[in-house]
């Protein structure tokens, strides 16, 4: 566990830029730079979780890819998201527009 004040101090000390200089140029526009908070590896797959500001991004990848990246909790990483799917969300309770008219 890391105290919130320590994490805030760490994040404040990081350079302020949209993309780190070490990232190659690419067409992906949805890029979330953040801190790796979880790395779980099993036989074939791995789960990498990154907290980027108010966003929590979780990636499921091959274990080989995760091993190649060598990420560990506390590392800085960027989640580049390029999606072709739109997910529709609704409140947990069922409410209809006419109920509010």
Secondary structure, DSSP 8 states (H G I E B T S, - for coil): ---HHHHHHHHHHS---SS-TTS---S--EEEEEEEEEEEE-SSEEEEEEEETTEEEEEEEEHHHHHHHT--TT-EEEEEE----------SS---GGGG-
